[in-house]
């Protein structure tokens, strides 16, 4: 996310065009942009964690035991599918925002996210079919969330002058991180009532945010006609997807082993994913209009900031993932909590 922001800022400073147009905007516009994008970031990140803590209630609701050997994949993809799609598409969708309009892609993200939330809450199936419905629409929802996340920072970069840009982006990022923890508590509260409510909660905010965004946000930055870096997009998407899928299946049992790191398919997928990302880095230094300007990493502050963000996300996300499952499935039941209320108390303990 910081990478996208810095690239947008660098582009704006080079052209000077968006700065001139920003000066003609009403002073209140920047605060409208900040409040709307903060709502979007909070909503998108809440949904990344709300499902984790509500997973027991969701699978009870569709009458499926996710811990039987044939159903473990449903459990993994319910959790990882959303995060995988966002991780793979956020850079590509940010680049498309540069070409076709950041506000246009951002607004469309609100629509997609809201419609997917409605579809998730209306799951008409039980058992494996019900799980597949949820996984499919979670992927669509993640696509909308990636549109929002990829372009919200760019919209703020356009709306705020340089002296206030760090403050605006900081508030936006804090909202995103906070949403992950709010999602844990909301997931526990809503799952204790009805599992479908964890998806319905997005709908009023999504509808409100969509109408507000279409009415109030404006294209400030000048879109730039450029060819789409197809090779870069394909190698990045394929490499990141294969790498993350391999990691996901690496935590599944394989043969007599408790994990799948000895699985040749997992090991081969890790090597292939890294190789494709290496090809992506090479391609980006050769094409006229790269998907991402790798030269930005020559800036020491830029590189260090992104490395720090990555390490923080690994620590926060990894511990959150493990602790929620441990609390809801092991520790709380062993200490007298009924399975019906473990999602709620897992969320409280995580906070």
Secondary structure, DSSP 8 states (H G I E B T S, - for coil): -HHHHHHHHHHHHHH-HHHHHHHTS-TTHHHHHHHHHHHHHHHHHHHHHHHHHHHHHHHHHTT--TTSGGGHHHHHHHHHHHHHHHHHHHHHHHHHHHHH-HHHHHHHHHHHHHHHHHHHHT----HHHHHHHHHHHHHHHHHHHHHHHHHHHHHHHHHS-HHHHHHHHHHHHHHHHHHHHHHHHHHHHHHTT-TTHHHHHHHHHHHHHHHHHHHH----S--------HHHHHHHHHHHHHHHHHHHHHTS-BTTBSSSTT-HHHHHHHHHHHHHHHHHHHHHTTSSS-SS-GGGGGSHHHHHHHHHHHHHHHHHHHHHHHHHHHIIIIIHHHTT--TTTHHHHHHHHH-
